């Protein structure tokens, strides 16, 4: 990479983080290499100077190791849509978009892979147009940051489940929007206050939306029972529609919102366990 001027800031960062020996080892390694333009955009995004970034060794190390895999993965071997674990821990995923490969990082930011499969003696390099960042919010914090989940967050707090959903996990949460909760209140003929006060029902309903383990869209088992934290199961068809224990249907409208302790899929209806 030292011979390629578009990666001069990356090389500076590797030296500042004292990772040059690790990246010069026997390997094989896969490096997703952000260009100088990508680093310039990161400095603007974080509101720091290059010197400040290079002086922050813990952040720099975590970010750089998030771009390295401990094995060789050519572009034809990318596990599309599945969780990829870099040396730093955490996950990111790579999807196809037209003829391009697009990386979604732990903060749900997207980077496009430029050139692929530059072979070097200890692995392979793919270039990136954006610096990837590991997740910095768990499931609860992510829901709190998104206004369409304000009722879900209220419900989680009322049920006393915030610590469980902030635990290391990983967990998969099917997250109903505010509109989904409003429809449920009408369906059940109760007020929001009534629902939030019924901790037993609330706990059963909320834990029915949580599946142990990390299940990205690419890993969803179709037309087969998926067992939840609550104990009952639901199924998902090829159209990403959920059928709950009361034969009600909910649609998954957004998939693979990544967090530090799992993944969120957004649904348009609150699903219910058996009565």
LOMAR-335192 format. One line per field, with one value per residue (C-alpha): residue number from 1; x, y, z. Coordinates in Angstrom, 3 decimals. Each point is the difference from the previous one (the first is absolute). Layout:
i: NUM; ...
px: X; ...
py: Y; ...
pz: Z; ...
***
This chain:
i: 1; 2; 3; 4; 5; 6; 7; 8; 9; 10; 11; 12; 13; 14; 15; 16; 17; 18; 19; 20; 21; 22; 23; 24; 25; 26; 27; 28; 29; 30; 31; 32; 33; 34; 35; 36; 37; 38; 39; 40; 41; 42; 43; 44; 45; 46; 47; 48; 49; 50; 51; 52; 53; 54; 55; 56; 57; 58; 59; 60; 61; 62; 63; 64; 65; 66; 67; 68; 69; 70; 71; 72; 73; 74; 75; 76; 77; 78; 79; 80; 81; 82; 83; 84; 85; 86; 87; 88; 89; 90; 91; 92; 93; 94; 95; 96; 97; 98; 99; 100; 101; 102; 103; 104; 105; 106; 107; 108; 109; 110; 111; 112; 113; 114; 115; 116; 117; 118; 119; 120; 121; 122; 123; 124; 125; 126; 127; 128; 129; 130; 131; 132; 133; 134; 135; 136; 137; 138; 139; 140; 141; 142; 143; 144; 145; 146; 147; 148; 149; 150; 151; 152; 153; 154; 155; 156; 157; 158; 159; 160; 161; 162; 163; 164; 165; 166; 167; 168; 169; 170; 171; 172; 173; 174; 175; 176; 177; 178; 179; 180; 181; 182; 183; 184; 185; 186; 187; 188; 189; 190; 191; 192; 193; 194; 195; 196; 197; 198; 199; 200; 201; 202; 203; 204; 205; 206; 207; 208; 209; 210; 211; 212; 213; 214; 215; 216; 217; 218; 219; 220; 221; 222; 223; 224; 225; 226; 227; 228; 229; 230; 231; 232; 233; 234; 235; 236; 237; 238; 239; 240; 241; 242; 243; 244; 245; 246; 247; 248; 249; 250; 251; 252; 253; 254; 255; 256; 257; 258; 259; 260; 261; 262; 263; 264; 265; 266; 267; 268; 269; 270; 271; 272; 273; 274; 275
px: 0.000; 2.949; 0.565; -3.560; -0.417; -3.785; 0.611; 2.579; -2.271; -0.852; 3.738; 0.512; -2.856; 1.429; 3.368; -1.618; -1.945; 3.166; -1.739; 2.569; 1.507; -3.434; -0.850; 3.382; -0.294; -0.393; -3.786; -1.949; -1.989; -2.700; 0.245; -2.805; 2.070; -1.579; 1.413; 1.300; -3.334; -1.762; 2.170; -0.587; -3.751; 0.373; 1.838; -2.889; -2.568; 1.733; 0.918; 3.678; 3.296; 2.283; 2.464; -2.734; -1.102; 3.562; 0.621; -3.042; 1.675; -2.887; -2.516; 2.457; 0.856; -3.651; -0.907; 2.960; -0.452; -3.672; 1.257; 2.019; -1.131; 2.166; -0.313; 0.098; -3.353; -0.026; -2.900; -1.477; 0.093; -1.827; -2.852; -2.609; -2.486; 1.549; 1.796; 3.758; 2.160; 3.219; 3.024; -1.452; -3.092; -3.519; -1.434; -0.627; -1.683; 0.468; -2.839; -0.129; -1.401; -0.117; 3.531; 1.478; 0.710; -1.237; 1.118; -2.359; 1.940; -1.025; -1.461; -2.049; 2.187; 0.710; 3.249; 0.488; 2.864; 2.052; 2.655; 0.047; 2.447; 3.344; 2.210; 2.898; 2.365; -1.994; -3.543; -2.273; -1.087; -3.354; -0.324; -2.786; -1.458; -0.940; 1.638; -1.995; -0.881; -0.886; -3.351; -0.292; -3.643; -1.749; -3.565; -1.589; 2.165; -0.696; -3.766; 0.270; 1.729; -2.801; -3.255; -2.222; 0.788; -0.907; -2.960; 2.085; 2.619; -2.719; -1.280; 3.468; 0.571; -3.464; 0.682; 3.455; 1.679; 2.527; 2.904; -0.842; -0.064; 3.256; 1.817; 2.844; -2.306; -0.009; -3.743; -2.320; -2.896; -3.049; -0.876; -3.544; -0.340; -2.178; -2.678; 0.074; -0.569; -2.820; -1.707; 0.441; -1.684; -2.993; -0.041; 0.083; -2.303; 2.395; 1.846; 3.764; -0.011; -2.008; 2.455; 3.084; -1.505; -0.578; 3.567; -0.774; -1.604; 2.609; 2.877; -1.540; -0.637; 3.400; 2.034; -1.995; 1.734; 3.493; 1.893; 3.241; 3.016; 0.834; -2.403; 0.637; -2.414; 2.253; -0.221; -3.765; -1.353; -3.050; -3.304; 1.292; -0.740; 2.344; 0.080; -0.007; 1.257; -3.622; -0.149; -2.592; 1.019; -0.966; 0.802; 1.237; -0.772; 1.982; -1.718; 1.321; -3.478; -0.268; -2.868; -0.437; -1.652; -3.416; 0.314; 0.488; 2.491; 2.659; 2.355; 3.704; 0.498; 3.702; 2.620; 3.476; 0.282; 3.298; 0.770; 2.833; -1.938; -2.086; -2.301; -3.396; -2.595; -2.862; -3.577; -3.301; -2.158; 0.450; 0.084; -1.716; 0.713; -2.787; -2.689
py: 0.000; 2.335; 0.023; 1.248; 3.750; -0.213; -1.941; 2.318; 0.961; -3.653; -0.760; 2.899; -1.359; -3.521; 1.356; 2.246; -3.003; -2.129; -2.626; -0.236; -3.235; -1.609; 0.891; -1.193; -3.438; -3.308; 0.335; -0.660; 3.181; 1.954; 3.785; 2.370; 3.110; 3.473; 2.575; 3.426; 1.466; -2.413; 1.114; 3.678; -0.626; -1.786; 2.972; 2.262; -2.484; -0.338; 3.691; -0.700; 0.802; -2.641; 0.579; -0.509; -3.243; -1.331; 0.899; -1.972; -3.408; -1.999; 1.312; -0.344; -3.590; -1.014; 1.635; -1.416; -3.542; 0.266; 0.102; -3.234; -3.623; -2.821; -1.982; 0.625; 0.873; 0.752; 1.936; -3.230; -1.517; 2.806; -1.489; 2.407; 1.241; -1.968; 1.209; 0.459; 0.212; 2.024; -0.140; 2.789; -2.079; 1.152; -0.535; 1.626; -1.347; 0.258; 0.082; 0.297; 3.189; -0.285; -0.973; 1.460; -1.445; 2.213; -0.351; 0.867; 0.685; -0.283; 3.516; -0.774; 2.231; -1.216; -0.193; -1.148; -2.309; 1.484; -2.292; -3.591; -2.852; 1.789; -2.959; 0.580; -2.551; -0.371; 0.379; 2.224; 3.661; 1.498; 3.794; 1.958; 3.453; 0.452; -0.904; -2.664; 0.538; -2.700; 0.145; 2.453; -0.570; -3.089; -1.008; 2.267; 3.007; -0.525; -0.114; 3.121; 1.834; -0.729; 1.942; -2.675; -2.276; 2.364; -2.127; -3.176; 1.646; 1.059; -3.578; -1.478; 2.346; -0.692; -3.753; 0.429; -1.645; 2.675; -1.775; -3.322; 1.671; 1.835; -3.200; -1.347; -2.328; -0.327; 0.462; 0.507; 2.392; 0.366; 3.593; 1.340; 3.651; 2.549; -0.521; -3.733; 0.663; 2.462; -2.696; -2.523; 2.320; 0.297; -3.764; -0.771; 2.881; 1.345; 3.264; 0.316; 0.555; -3.223; -1.970; 1.424; -0.729; -3.684; -1.141; -3.729; 0.417; 2.545; -2.300; -2.923; 2.091; 1.684; -3.168; -1.596; 2.533; -1.110; -2.984; -1.164; 0.205; 2.114; -0.558; 2.277; 0.064; -2.383; -2.543; 0.118; -3.582; 0.237; -1.765; -1.674; 0.723; 2.581; -0.275; 3.255; 1.023; -0.197; -3.687; 0.023; 0.039; 1.837; -0.593; 2.195; -0.578; 0.887; 3.403; 0.736; -0.140; -1.327; -2.209; 0.073; -2.472; 1.583; -0.312; 3.767; 1.305; 2.683; 1.173; 0.530; 3.431; 0.588; -2.660; -0.158; 3.100; -0.928; 0.678; -0.842; -2.935; -1.262; 1.076; 1.680; -0.721; 2.512; -1.353; 1.743; -1.905; -1.166; -3.805; -1.950; -3.339; -2.491; 1.293
pz: 0.000; 0.575; -3.773; -0.663; 0.658; 0.454; 3.241; 1.596; 2.923; 0.627; 0.154; 2.447; 2.125; 0.016; 1.176; 2.642; 1.349; -0.131; -2.114; -2.785; 1.353; 0.366; -3.605; -1.240; 1.611; -1.783; -0.320; -2.014; 0.656; -1.799; 0.301; -0.945; -0.737; 0.215; -2.384; 1.012; -1.129; 2.342; 2.928; -0.832; 0.125; 3.348; 1.521; -1.032; 1.314; 3.389; 0.198; 0.672; -1.683; -1.464; 2.834; 2.611; -1.661; -0.247; 3.659; 1.195; -0.014; 1.592; -2.561; -2.860; 0.942; 0.313; -3.310; -1.939; 1.350; -1.001; -3.617; 0.244; -0.279; 1.323; -3.226; -3.732; -1.552; -3.719; -1.498; -1.358; 3.500; 1.833; 2.065; -1.341; 2.600; 2.838; 3.111; -0.444; 3.138; -0.323; 2.309; 2.157; 0.771; -0.749; -3.454; -3.328; -3.112; -3.741; -2.511; -3.770; -1.516; -3.760; -0.967; 3.204; 3.417; 2.859; 3.620; 2.876; 3.180; 3.649; -0.076; -3.129; -2.149; -3.514; -1.914; -3.574; -0.876; -2.849; -1.366; 1.238; 0.306; 0.038; 0.861; 2.374; 1.485; 3.250; -1.271; -2.022; -0.001; -0.983; -0.112; 1.732; -0.633; 3.675; 3.310; 1.855; 3.658; 2.545; 1.763; 2.876; 0.973; 1.357; -0.878; 2.621; -0.897; -3.700; 0.613; 2.167; -2.838; -2.493; 0.547; -1.571; 2.964; 2.859; 1.150; -0.233; 2.219; 2.489; 0.026; 0.548; 2.943; 1.459; -0.176; 1.549; -2.984; -0.896; 1.729; -1.684; -3.423; 0.712; 1.052; -2.187; -1.934; -2.890; -0.374; -2.939; 0.603; -2.212; 0.841; -0.460; -0.946; 1.790; -2.667; 0.741; 3.712; -0.756; -2.073; 2.827; 2.501; -2.320; -0.567; 3.734; 0.929; 2.638; 0.571; -0.099; 3.759; 0.491; -2.130; 1.704; 3.432; -0.813; 0.587; -0.357; -3.429; -1.057; 0.932; -1.888; -3.106; -0.026; 0.589; -2.839; -2.269; 1.044; -1.430; 1.669; -2.282; -3.028; -2.890; -2.960; -2.927; -1.945; 2.851; 0.664; -0.125; -2.248; 0.693; 3.127; 3.674; 1.539; 3.786; 1.938; 3.417; 1.196; -0.938; -2.772; -3.651; -3.172; -3.658; -2.839; -3.670; -3.123; -0.179; 3.505; 1.498; 3.547; 1.146; 3.775; 2.381; -0.634; -3.810; -0.279; -2.564; 0.311; -2.716; 0.483; -1.551; 0.714; 0.644; 1.520; 2.166; 1.630; 3.680; 2.393; 1.480; -2.879; -2.782; -0.378; -2.670; -0.216; -0.128; -0.755; 2.504; 3.582; -0.020; 2.772; 1.697; 0.622; 2.395
***
